[in-house]
Amino acid sequence: MSNGLTAFNASDVGPSERRALAVLVGGPDLEGKRGGLSGYTAWGWLFVQWLWLPEDLRGQGLAGKLLAAAEEEAVRRGCHGAWIDTFNPQARRAYERQGYEAFGELPDFPPGRSRVFLKKRLA
């Protein structure tokens, strides 16, 4: 299915040129703890699939630095925008502080929360 859909989409709108992208934090100064961001670029967009930091590394501006590094690489790859989704209100606020704007919402996913889709125009 995946190969068939990929081939169909490529013939319909052109190849995605999908490339993985990851930015990691860790090392001896962080006591071996690791966190980071992973996603991919495709069709001129950066998609941030995962962004996670251990509890004790939160609130230090690292999420913003991870996003900025990923966005810089995405621009080098020719991207004009970035998008991410979350159902965590704290994460949403963090993304909005970095210039992301909500463009869609899926209510009650998971139950009691809404999954929010956010985007940002890249320079």
C-alpha positions, 0 to 999 in steps of 0.5 A: 500500500505504501509503495503504491500510494507513494507512486500515485502521489508522485505521478499526481503532484511530483515526488515528495523528496522526503528526507528525515530530519533530527536534532538531538540534545544530550551529552555529559553536561546533561548527565547523559539525558537525551531528548530532541526533535525528529520529523522530515521535510517533503514538498517544501514543508518541515513536519515535526513528528516528535519533540520530547525533552526529559522533565528536568530539561523543560523550561530552559528554552531548549524546545525553541532551540530545537525548533529553530535548528530544524527550521534552519535546516528545512530552509536550507532544504528549500522549505517554505513552511513548517507544521506540527500537531499536539494535544498537550496545552503546554506544548501548544503554548510553547509552539505558539511562542515560537511563532506557530499558529493554529490552523485546525483542530480535531476535537476529542482526540484523545477523549477530553482533549483536542488535537491542534494542528499548527503551522509557521511560515519559514523565511 
